[in-house]
Amino acid sequence: MKNLLKMLLGAAVLVLTSVPALAFPDVSDDYWAAPQIKLLSEQGVIVGYPDGTFKPDADVTRAEFAAMAIRALGQQHIKVAQPVHFSDIDETHWAYEDIQKALYFDLISCEKSGELFRPDDSVSRAESLTVAVNALTTETISQAKAKEVLEKIYIDANSIPEWFIIPAGKAEILGMVVVAPSASKAALEAERPATRAEVAAILYNMMEQAKLNPNAKLAEAMRKKTGDGFVVENAIVQGSVGTIPAGAIVPIRLNSYISTKSSEGGALYTATVPQNYITKEKFILVREGAALKGQLLDVRPGKYFVRNGVLVLENSLITTENDQTTRFTATGEIKKDRNWWMKFVRWAFKGEQLEVEASGIVNMKLLQPLKIDLTNGWIYE
Protein backbone atom coordinates (compact mmCIF):
# COMPACT_ATOMS: atom_id res chain seq x y z
CA MET A 1 0.00 0.00 0.00
CA LYS A 2 2.83 2.39 0.90
CA ASN A 3 4.54 1.82 -2.45
CA LEU A 4 1.22 2.33 -4.24
CA LEU A 5 0.72 5.68 -2.50
CA LYS A 6 4.22 6.74 -3.47
CA MET A 7 3.52 5.84 -7.09
CA LEU A 8 0.24 7.78 -7.07
CA LEU A 9 1.89 10.87 -5.61
CA GLY A 10 4.69 10.65 -8.14
CA ALA A 11 2.19 10.31 -10.96
CA ALA A 12 0.23 13.34 -9.71
CA VAL A 13 3.37 15.45 -9.60
CA LEU A 14 4.40 14.25 -13.06
CA VAL A 15 1.01 15.24 -14.47
CA LEU A 16 1.12 18.65 -12.86
CA THR A 17 4.62 19.37 -14.07
CA SER A 18 4.56 17.91 -17.56
CA VAL A 19 1.10 18.44 -19.06
CA PRO A 20 1.24 21.07 -21.83
CA ALA A 21 -1.31 23.83 -22.31
CA LEU A 22 -4.73 22.41 -23.04
CA ALA A 23 -5.45 21.91 -26.73
CA PHE A 24 -8.48 20.59 -28.58
CA PRO A 25 -8.20 18.78 -31.93
CA ASP A 26 -11.27 20.60 -33.26
CA VAL A 27 -9.97 24.09 -32.37
CA SER A 28 -7.08 25.07 -34.64
CA ASP A 29 -4.54 27.69 -33.60
CA ASP A 30 -5.97 30.14 -36.13
CA TYR A 31 -9.60 29.61 -35.12
CA TRP A 32 -11.18 32.97 -34.34
CA ALA A 33 -11.90 32.16 -30.65
CA ALA A 34 -8.85 29.94 -30.02
CA PRO A 35 -7.09 32.37 -27.60
CA GLN A 36 -10.21 32.76 -25.45
CA ILE A 37 -10.95 29.02 -25.46
CA LYS A 38 -7.36 28.23 -24.49
CA LEU A 39 -7.29 30.74 -21.63
CA LEU A 40 -10.65 29.76 -20.17
CA SER A 41 -9.92 26.05 -20.44
CA GLU A 42 -6.59 26.54 -18.65
CA GLN A 43 -8.39 28.34 -15.84
CA GLY A 44 -11.08 25.67 -15.53
CA VAL A 45 -13.90 27.97 -16.64
CA ILE A 46 -14.81 25.76 -19.59
CA VAL A 47 -13.97 22.13 -20.22
CA GLY A 48 -13.87 19.83 -23.19
CA TYR A 49 -15.79 16.63 -23.83
CA PRO A 50 -14.66 13.14 -22.73
CA ASP A 51 -13.39 12.43 -26.24
CA GLY A 52 -10.98 15.40 -25.96
CA THR A 53 -12.87 17.70 -28.32
CA PHE A 54 -14.28 21.14 -27.54
CA LYS A 55 -17.19 21.27 -30.03
CA PRO A 56 -17.06 25.06 -30.56
CA ASP A 57 -20.36 25.13 -32.49
CA ALA A 58 -22.38 23.25 -29.85
CA ASP A 59 -24.97 25.02 -27.70
CA VAL A 60 -24.58 25.84 -24.00
CA THR A 61 -27.39 25.36 -21.49
CA ARG A 62 -28.53 28.11 -19.15
CA ALA A 63 -27.27 26.09 -16.17
CA GLU A 64 -23.88 25.55 -17.81
CA PHE A 65 -23.58 29.23 -18.62
CA ALA A 66 -24.39 30.29 -15.04
CA ALA A 67 -21.65 27.96 -13.77
CA MET A 68 -19.17 29.22 -16.37
CA ALA A 69 -19.91 32.87 -15.58
CA ILE A 70 -19.35 32.37 -11.84
CA ARG A 71 -16.07 30.57 -12.49
CA ALA A 72 -14.93 33.22 -14.95
CA LEU A 73 -15.43 35.82 -12.21
CA GLY A 74 -13.65 33.65 -9.63
CA GLN A 75 -16.64 33.50 -7.30
CA GLN A 76 -17.36 29.77 -7.22
CA HIS A 77 -16.39 29.48 -3.54
CA ILE A 78 -18.60 32.14 -1.97
CA LYS A 79 -21.63 31.11 0.10
CA VAL A 80 -25.16 32.42 -0.52
CA ALA A 81 -27.13 32.82 2.70
CA GLN A 82 -30.62 33.32 1.24
CA PRO A 83 -31.22 31.24 -1.89
CA VAL A 84 -33.99 32.07 -4.34
CA HIS A 85 -36.62 29.40 -5.01
CA PHE A 86 -37.29 28.18 -8.55
CA SER A 87 -40.04 25.73 -9.41
CA ASP A 88 -37.93 23.59 -11.75
CA ILE A 89 -34.66 23.19 -9.83
CA ASP A 90 -33.73 22.52 -6.22
CA GLU A 91 -30.55 21.99 -4.21
CA THR A 92 -30.05 18.55 -5.77
CA HIS A 93 -29.42 20.08 -9.21
CA TRP A 94 -25.72 20.06 -10.13
CA ALA A 95 -25.67 23.80 -10.91
CA TYR A 96 -27.97 24.94 -8.08
CA GLU A 97 -25.20 26.67 -6.09
CA ASP A 98 -23.79 28.43 -9.16
CA ILE A 99 -27.25 29.63 -10.21
CA GLN A 100 -27.80 31.04 -6.71
CA LYS A 101 -24.46 32.84 -6.91
CA ALA A 102 -25.37 34.27 -10.31
CA LEU A 103 -28.54 35.63 -8.72
CA TYR A 104 -26.65 37.03 -5.72
CA PHE A 105 -24.21 38.92 -7.93
CA ASP A 106 -27.10 40.30 -10.03
CA LEU A 107 -25.93 38.53 -13.17
CA ILE A 108 -29.44 37.17 -13.63
CA SER A 109 -32.73 38.21 -12.05
CA CYS A 110 -35.80 36.48 -10.68
CA GLU A 111 -38.94 38.60 -10.46
CA LYS A 112 -40.71 36.38 -7.94
CA SER A 113 -40.27 33.16 -6.02
CA GLY A 114 -41.29 30.01 -7.86
CA GLU A 115 -40.35 31.11 -11.38
CA LEU A 116 -38.96 28.69 -13.92
CA PHE A 117 -35.22 28.82 -14.48
CA ARG A 118 -35.19 26.47 -17.49
CA PRO A 119 -31.73 25.05 -16.70
CA ASP A 120 -31.60 22.75 -19.73
CA ASP A 121 -32.68 25.34 -22.31
CA SER A 122 -29.94 26.70 -24.53
CA VAL A 123 -28.65 30.10 -23.44
CA SER A 124 -29.30 32.71 -26.12
CA ARG A 125 -26.85 35.30 -27.33
CA ALA A 126 -29.02 37.98 -25.75
CA GLU A 127 -29.05 36.20 -22.38
CA SER A 128 -25.30 35.60 -22.38
CA LEU A 129 -24.47 39.20 -23.32
CA THR A 130 -26.89 40.51 -20.70
CA VAL A 131 -25.20 38.46 -17.98
CA ALA A 132 -21.82 39.84 -19.10
CA VAL A 133 -23.10 43.43 -18.92
CA ASN A 134 -24.78 42.83 -15.55
CA ALA A 135 -21.40 41.87 -14.10
CA LEU A 136 -20.22 45.46 -14.65
CA THR A 137 -20.76 48.96 -13.40
CA THR A 138 -21.78 50.82 -16.55
CA GLU A 139 -22.94 54.27 -17.51
CA THR A 140 -26.69 54.73 -17.79
CA ILE A 141 -27.92 55.05 -21.36
CA SER A 142 -31.41 55.56 -22.74
CA GLN A 143 -33.18 53.09 -24.98
CA ALA A 144 -33.03 55.65 -27.78
CA LYS A 145 -29.26 55.97 -27.42
CA ALA A 146 -28.85 52.19 -27.37
CA LYS A 147 -30.91 51.86 -30.57
CA GLU A 148 -28.86 54.56 -32.24
CA VAL A 149 -25.63 52.75 -31.43
CA LEU A 150 -26.92 49.37 -32.59
CA GLU A 151 -28.60 50.54 -35.81
CA LYS A 152 -25.28 51.84 -37.14
CA ILE A 153 -23.77 48.36 -37.09
CA TYR A 154 -26.27 45.51 -36.93
CA ILE A 155 -28.70 44.63 -39.70
CA ASP A 156 -31.23 43.19 -37.24
CA ALA A 157 -31.04 45.96 -34.61
CA ASN A 158 -34.72 46.84 -35.10
CA SER A 159 -35.94 43.31 -34.43
CA ILE A 160 -34.20 42.45 -31.16
CA PRO A 161 -36.35 41.98 -28.02
CA GLU A 162 -37.12 45.23 -26.21
CA TRP A 163 -35.66 44.00 -22.91
CA PHE A 164 -32.31 43.43 -24.65
CA ILE A 165 -31.93 46.85 -26.30
CA ILE A 166 -30.15 48.64 -23.45
CA PRO A 167 -27.89 45.67 -22.48
CA ALA A 168 -27.01 45.25 -26.18
CA GLY A 169 -26.21 48.95 -26.50
CA LYS A 170 -23.97 48.86 -23.46
CA ALA A 171 -22.26 45.69 -24.71
CA GLU A 172 -21.55 47.37 -28.04
CA ILE A 173 -20.19 50.54 -26.42
CA LEU A 174 -17.86 48.39 -24.31
CA GLY A 175 -16.77 46.27 -27.30
CA MET A 176 -18.24 43.10 -25.82
CA VAL A 177 -20.55 41.97 -28.61
CA VAL A 178 -19.21 38.83 -30.27
CA VAL A 179 -19.78 38.26 -33.98
CA ALA A 180 -17.92 35.41 -35.65
CA PRO A 181 -15.65 36.69 -38.47
CA SER A 182 -17.29 34.23 -40.88
CA ALA A 183 -20.56 36.18 -40.75
CA SER A 184 -21.17 38.02 -44.03
CA LYS A 185 -23.05 40.85 -42.31
CA ALA A 186 -22.98 41.93 -38.68
CA ALA A 187 -26.08 40.68 -36.91
CA LEU A 188 -26.91 40.43 -33.21
CA GLU A 189 -29.02 37.27 -33.66
CA ALA A 190 -30.27 37.90 -30.15
CA GLU A 191 -32.51 34.87 -29.82
CA ARG A 192 -30.20 32.35 -31.45
CA PRO A 193 -28.50 29.91 -29.02
CA ALA A 194 -24.95 31.04 -28.28
CA THR A 195 -22.29 28.56 -29.36
CA ARG A 196 -19.55 27.34 -27.03
CA ALA A 197 -17.02 29.43 -28.95
CA GLU A 198 -19.18 32.55 -28.66
CA VAL A 199 -19.69 31.91 -24.95
CA ALA A 200 -15.92 31.62 -24.46
CA ALA A 201 -15.40 34.98 -26.18
CA ILE A 202 -18.24 36.66 -24.26
CA LEU A 203 -16.96 35.35 -20.92
CA TYR A 204 -13.43 36.47 -21.75
CA ASN A 205 -14.68 39.98 -22.52
CA MET A 206 -16.64 39.97 -19.27
CA MET A 207 -13.59 38.90 -17.28
CA GLU A 208 -11.47 41.69 -18.75
CA GLN A 209 -14.10 44.37 -18.17
CA ALA A 210 -14.84 43.12 -14.63
CA LYS A 211 -11.21 43.67 -13.70
CA LEU A 212 -11.79 47.38 -14.34
CA ASN A 213 -15.44 48.02 -13.51
CA PRO A 214 -17.15 45.17 -11.64
CA ASN A 215 -20.64 45.73 -10.29
CA ALA A 216 -20.94 46.69 -6.60
CA LYS A 217 -21.30 43.16 -5.22
CA LEU A 218 -18.49 41.80 -7.35
CA ALA A 219 -16.25 44.75 -6.42
CA GLU A 220 -16.56 43.78 -2.77
CA ALA A 221 -15.94 40.10 -3.49
CA MET A 222 -13.00 40.85 -5.81
CA ARG A 223 -11.04 43.10 -3.47
CA LYS A 224 -7.75 41.78 -2.17
CA LYS A 225 -8.33 39.82 1.04
CA THR A 226 -6.42 40.79 4.18
CA GLY A 227 -5.70 39.11 7.50
CA ASP A 228 -3.09 38.26 10.10
CA GLY A 229 -0.59 35.45 9.89
CA PHE A 230 2.98 34.58 8.96
CA VAL A 231 4.58 37.44 7.02
CA VAL A 232 6.50 36.31 3.94
CA GLU A 233 9.00 39.17 4.03
CA ASN A 234 10.09 39.08 0.38
CA ALA A 235 6.63 38.52 -1.14
CA ILE A 236 5.83 40.77 -4.11
CA VAL A 237 2.47 42.42 -4.85
CA GLN A 238 1.61 43.60 -8.36
CA GLY A 239 -1.98 44.71 -8.74
CA SER A 240 -4.17 41.83 -7.56
CA VAL A 241 -1.40 39.23 -7.89
CA GLY A 242 0.95 38.24 -5.09
CA THR A 243 4.13 36.25 -5.59
CA ILE A 244 6.02 34.17 -3.05
CA PRO A 245 9.47 33.99 -4.66
CA ALA A 246 11.67 30.93 -4.83
CA GLY A 247 13.86 30.82 -1.74
CA ALA A 248 11.17 32.11 0.61
CA ILE A 249 10.93 30.26 3.93
CA VAL A 250 7.45 29.28 5.13
CA PRO A 251 6.27 27.07 8.03
CA ILE A 252 4.18 23.92 7.64
CA ARG A 253 2.55 21.78 10.34
CA LEU A 254 3.01 18.04 10.01
CA ASN A 255 0.03 15.76 10.59
CA SER A 256 2.05 12.82 11.91
CA TYR A 257 5.21 12.04 13.84
CA ILE A 258 8.46 11.55 11.91
CA SER A 259 11.94 10.63 13.12
CA THR A 260 15.28 9.33 11.95
CA LYS A 261 14.70 6.19 13.99
CA SER A 262 11.24 5.11 12.85
CA SER A 263 10.64 6.79 9.47
CA GLU A 264 11.83 5.63 6.07
CA GLY A 265 13.17 7.58 3.13
CA GLY A 266 10.49 7.99 0.46
CA ALA A 267 7.61 7.73 2.95
CA LEU A 268 4.73 10.11 2.26
CA TYR A 269 3.61 12.79 4.65
CA THR A 270 0.72 15.24 4.87
CA ALA A 271 0.75 18.65 6.48
CA THR A 272 -1.22 21.88 6.68
CA VAL A 273 -0.49 25.58 6.49
CA PRO A 274 -0.49 26.51 10.21
CA GLN A 275 -1.46 30.17 9.72
CA ASN A 276 -2.18 32.46 6.80
CA TYR A 277 0.84 33.30 4.69
CA ILE A 278 0.57 37.06 4.21
CA THR A 279 2.46 39.94 2.65
CA LYS A 280 3.83 42.77 4.79
CA GLU A 281 0.73 44.73 3.70
CA LYS A 282 -1.35 41.88 5.23
CA PHE A 283 -2.73 40.61 1.91
CA ILE A 284 -3.46 36.89 2.25
CA LEU A 285 -1.33 34.72 -0.05
CA VAL A 286 -2.28 31.24 1.20
CA ARG A 287 -4.96 30.63 3.79
CA GLU A 288 -4.52 28.71 7.01
CA GLY A 289 -5.55 25.08 6.70
CA ALA A 290 -4.41 24.52 3.09
CA ALA A 291 -3.38 20.86 2.76
CA LEU A 292 0.15 19.84 1.76
CA LYS A 293 1.61 16.57 0.52
CA GLY A 294 5.17 15.40 0.07
CA GLN A 295 7.67 12.73 0.96
CA LEU A 296 10.66 12.21 3.21
CA LEU A 297 13.50 12.79 0.81
CA ASP A 298 16.37 11.62 3.02
CA VAL A 299 16.14 9.77 6.32
CA ARG A 300 19.30 8.45 7.98
CA PRO A 301 19.52 7.51 11.67
CA GLY A 302 22.33 8.95 13.73
CA LYS A 303 25.26 6.66 14.42
CA TYR A 304 28.04 7.45 16.85
CA PHE A 305 31.41 8.10 15.26
CA VAL A 306 29.60 8.13 11.88
CA ARG A 307 27.01 10.96 11.71
CA ASN A 308 24.21 12.75 13.40
CA GLY A 309 20.74 11.96 12.07
CA VAL A 310 19.59 13.31 8.69
CA LEU A 311 15.92 14.16 8.07
CA VAL A 312 14.95 16.04 4.89
CA LEU A 313 11.42 16.69 3.60
CA GLU A 314 10.37 17.49 0.05
CA ASN A 315 6.90 18.95 -0.47
CA SER A 316 5.17 18.55 -3.83
CA LEU A 317 1.50 19.53 -3.73
CA ILE A 318 -0.89 21.95 -2.07
CA THR A 319 -4.69 21.83 -1.96
CA THR A 320 -6.22 25.21 -1.18
CA GLU A 321 -9.60 26.28 0.19
CA ASN A 322 -10.67 26.55 -3.47
CA ASP A 323 -10.23 22.77 -3.84
CA GLN A 324 -7.38 23.57 -6.21
CA THR A 325 -4.50 21.10 -6.16
CA THR A 326 -1.29 22.36 -7.68
CA ARG A 327 2.47 22.37 -7.28
CA PHE A 328 4.05 23.57 -4.05
CA THR A 329 7.65 22.44 -4.31
CA ALA A 330 9.74 23.07 -1.23
CA THR A 331 12.35 21.35 0.91
CA GLY A 332 13.06 21.46 4.60
CA GLU A 333 15.86 19.93 6.67
CA ILE A 334 15.31 19.19 10.35
CA LYS A 335 18.21 20.42 12.42
CA LYS A 336 18.87 20.91 16.11
CA ASP A 337 20.31 24.22 17.12
CA ARG A 338 23.66 23.16 18.62
CA ASN A 339 27.05 24.81 18.82
CA TRP A 340 29.91 23.08 17.10
CA TRP A 341 31.14 21.43 20.30
CA MET A 342 27.80 19.80 21.12
CA LYS A 343 27.44 18.69 17.52
CA PHE A 344 30.79 16.96 17.82
CA VAL A 345 29.88 15.38 21.15
CA ARG A 346 26.60 14.07 19.81
CA TRP A 347 28.26 12.75 16.68
CA ALA A 348 31.06 11.03 18.56
CA PHE A 349 29.21 9.52 21.50
CA LYS A 350 25.59 9.12 20.46
CA GLY A 351 24.90 9.97 16.86
CA GLU A 352 22.11 12.48 17.49
CA GLN A 353 18.61 11.51 16.38
CA LEU A 354 16.07 13.91 14.87
CA GLU A 355 12.30 13.96 15.24
CA VAL A 356 9.23 16.14 14.72
CA GLU A 357 6.10 15.49 16.75
CA ALA A 358 2.67 15.34 15.16
CA SER A 359 1.52 18.98 14.79
CA GLY A 360 5.17 20.01 14.87
CA ILE A 361 6.34 22.90 12.69
CA VAL A 362 8.92 22.54 9.92
CA ASN A 363 10.31 25.50 7.98
CA MET A 364 10.33 24.87 4.23
CA LYS A 365 12.25 26.63 1.48
CA LEU A 366 10.21 27.22 -1.66
CA LEU A 367 11.97 25.93 -4.78
CA GLN A 368 9.68 27.57 -7.34
CA PRO A 369 7.82 30.89 -7.16
CA LEU A 370 4.12 30.80 -6.33
CA LYS A 371 1.79 33.36 -7.98
CA ILE A 372 -1.56 33.89 -6.28
CA ASP A 373 -4.68 35.89 -7.12
CA LEU A 374 -5.11 37.95 -3.95
CA THR A 375 -8.87 38.36 -4.52
CA ASN A 376 -9.77 34.66 -4.41
CA GLY A 377 -6.67 32.65 -3.49
CA TRP A 378 -6.32 31.01 -6.92
CA ILE A 379 -2.76 29.85 -7.62
CA TYR A 380 -1.59 30.44 -11.19
CA GLU A 381 -0.03 27.28 -12.64
Secondary structure, 3 states (H helix, E strand, C coil): CHHHHHHHHHHHHHHHHHCCCCCCCCCCCCCCCHHHHHHHHHCCCCCCCCCCCCCCCCECEHHHHHHHHHHHCCCCCCCCCCCCCECCCCCCCCCHHHHHHHHHCCCCCCCCCCECCCCCCECEHHHHHHHHHHCECCCCCCHHHHHHHHHCCCCCHHHCCHHHHHHHHHHHHCCCCCCCCCCCCCCCCCCCECEHHHHHHHHHHHHHHHHHCECHHHHHHCCCCECCCEECCCCEEECCEEEECCCCEEEEEECCCEECCCCCCCCEEEEECCCCEECCCCEEEECCCCEEEEEEEEEECCECCCECCEEEEEEEEEECCCCCEEEEEEEEECCCCCCHHHHHHHHHHCCCCCEECCCCEEEEEECCCEEEECCCCCEEC
